[in-house]
């Protein structure tokens, strides 16, 4: 797998629509940034449960984008659930081949506040898996 894959993979609208129907989320044929629009820090635990039941890689990719966007939507570090993050980071490490794009994207964001905090957590995941792509 080369670096172009890391930087350019995109999930399908079919997976977004299927997950939207399953989770009761907004979806429309013209929607952009589905993960950001539907991000919800209070839904992370449910999203992780659904993730565990998925077999389709495209659906897993799309749902993980939603999960990470939901972590980023936290208002403060005190609201950030480290136990849920541990569950998520284990998935990211084990299934890095599906999520390297998401890891890379959020790790490289140069933001402030919660997104910078999330970036620092994803840096740890990135450093554990990047050797697969060099």
N, C-alpha and C positions, 0 to 999 in steps of 0.2 A: 504494500500500500504506500502510495507516495504522498507528499505534502499537499499536492493539489486536492486530493480527496479531503484532507483535513480542513482545508479552507473553503471548499465549494459544495459540500453535500447539502442537500435540502430535502426535508420530508415532504410527503405527498399530501395534497388536499383531501384525498380519499381517507387517509388515516386521521387527519384533523376532523373531518366530518363524522367518521365513525366514533371517535373518542368524544366528540361534542355531544352526539346523541346518547352515548353511554353515561356521560358525566353531567348532562344537563347544562352544557356550556354553549356560548354563542358561536355560531358558524354561519357563514354566508359565502357564496361563490366568489365574492369580491374581497373577502377579508385578507388583510395583510397583517403580519405579526400576531398570528393567532395566539401564540404562547403569551405574549405581553398583554393582549387584550383580556385574556381569560385567567391571568395569573391571580392567585389567591393564597396568601400565606396560611389561611385557616383550612385550606383544602389539601395541604401537602400530605398529611397522613393518609387520606383517602386516595390521593393520586398514587402514592407508593403502594398501597394495597392493590389497586387496579393494575399497576405496572407488574406486580408479581404474578398476575393471572394471564398476562399477555404472552402470546407465542409469535406474533408477527413483528419482525424487526423494524419495519417502517412505523408501526404504531408505538413501539418502544422508543424509537428515536424521537418522535413527535411528543410523546408524553414526557420524556425526560426534559425536553426543552421547556415544557410547561412547568415541570417541577422546579427546575433551576430558576426560571423567571419568577416563580412564586417565592422562592427563598429570597430573591433579590428585591421583592416587593415588601419585605419586612420594613417596618419603620425604624427599628432600633435593634441593637445587639441584644438587649434584654428580652426582646420578643423572639429572637432567633432560637429555634429548638435544636440544640446540638445533638440530641439523640436521633432526631429525624435526619439531621445532616449526616450522621455516622451511617445510617441505613443507606442514604443516597450515595455517599462516597464509596461504600462497598460495591454497590451496583456499578458506579462509574468505573471503578478499577477492574472489576470482573468482566464488564461488557464494554471496555474501552473501544473496541473495534466498531461498536455502534455509535458511541458518544464522543469520540475524539474531536469531532467538529464543535460540539457544544462545549466541551472542556476548553478547547483552544479559544473559542470565541469569548467566553466569559472570563477566562484567565487573562486575556490580553486587553480587556476593557480598562481604560484609564478614567475611572470615575471617582467620586467621593462618597463618603458615607457607607451605607450598607453594601452598595455594589463593590466598593473597594474592599470591604471586609470579605465578601463572597469571593472576589477575585483572589484574595490571599489564601482562602481555603481551597479553591480550585487549583492554585499553583502547586499545592502539595500533591493533589491527584495527578496533575500534569507531569510533575517530576517523577512520579512512580511509573507512568505508562509511556512516556514519550520515546523511550529507547526502542519501542516496537516500530517506530516510524522514521528512524534515522538511517 
